[in-house]
Amino acid sequence: MTNNAKGLILTSLGVLIMSLESLFIKFTTVSSFLFSFYIGIFMFVSMASTLLFKEKGFVKNALKSSLPILIVCSILMGTSNIFFITAVKTTTVANVVIIFSTAALFSALFAYLFFKEKITKNIFYASFFMFLGLYIIFNDQLDIGSFEGNIYALLCTALFSISFVLLSRYKEMDRVILTAFSGISLSVIAFFFCDELVIDFKTLIIVMVMGLIISPFSRVLLGNGAKYISASEVSLLMIIETIMAPIWVWIFLNEVPSSYTFIGGSIIIATLIVNSIYTLKRGE
């Protein structure tokens, strides 16, 4: 098996497993803050346990080299996760993952604003169609909850994109340590908004499976797969989550997106595919 084929398989499997996260969130009825508090703890436990197998002094050296930016990114990612969980609980999964799929667009915008990185012409063209798709989705006035959920999804995407831009600049930062810190940030932030910390056994099991297995395992596969393929190929494969997440929820919970989501989402997905193929052909 070639390295490229290995990368495609690992990345695709990682994204497919990641697409189950929205379904697991929908399975629970607890508040988004209570869910966030416990998922953060389990994410930390899962990632911290892997650090036990690292060489002695590895964590100390990693923290010494990038502690300030590590703290900033972990807070951004933790807050982004809270917005994501709240969005999934407030509006349809299709709306959330489609809005989140525009993260690459926001990353290009923030990279320009923060570091003056050049924006290519294809990003300008893609931006127009993505914003058109977002406008159609946000124009859905079926209920106020849907609109609020869209706002949460947009905030989630913006914060995640900022953290992604920072990570692109500070490549030496260890991703396992970052994920562990993100879990702690997620729990600490959520703690201050929780009315109580009591959770039923069924919900605890769901959160444990997601926090200990689904979230970390999918990211390990994604991270390993990304070593063998280009960033453009990874972006193209991320569309699997955009498509599969709503399908899982439709199969198990019979949640059907509105016609606005179908139309706007189709425009965004088509734009992502065309832009990724163009970037691949250009050799980036």
Disulfide bonds with the S-S distance in Angstrom:
none
